[in-house]
């Protein structure tokens, strides 16, 4: 079944990614302006850029998101908690935390769950939401299901596929597993989302956020299809 949607419906899923290590302050401001122009739901910036993004986006309705323990998730729990509190104090309203992948693959599930729970508590105390990044490239389907369970038990608000810094990314079959086992959490896809059709395919299975650097291209194409009366979501 095809459902007609709007450009804004697509923009409401896009976390515009500004995480590349070579982005300058000028580039960051340009990225924030682009997100505001297209009414993206959020920008996702490096922790040191949160205050800049918060200032640039005041009054636009675009949310400020940052990353915690990025990109490998290997810093200590205490560091992740501090990063979270610091980011929220500086203006972030959503934080995307990389779980400790090595500990997870070692079967230390209590460690992973406790870490997520402490970061979730730090985020929620400041009124922010927590997304947990699994890095699906390193995980089997059963391990993705297990990660969903841990994130749910720990109080996460979202689960997220990847950082964009490993192979793979937002593989549709993996995303379906996450949606099927989200247990009320929302699902964000990231990694390799470059076209409108990529976004629509993810939206069609229940993904509500798409992290991408290709926001302008995606939303430009959405506008063209909307004007032609051909912007549909298959559900």
ABEGO torsion letter per residue (X at the ends): XBBBBBAAAAAAABBBBBABAABBAAAAAAAAAAAAAAGBABBBBBAAAAAAAAAAABGAGBBBBBBBGOAAGABBAAAAAAAAAAAAAAGBABBBBBBBAAAAAAGBAAAAAAAAAAAAAAAAAAGBBBBBBAGAAABBAAAAAAAAAAAAAAGBABBBABAGABBEEBBAAAAAAAAAAAGGBBBBBBEGBABAAAAAAAAAAGBABBBBAAAAAAAAAAAAAAAAGABBBBX
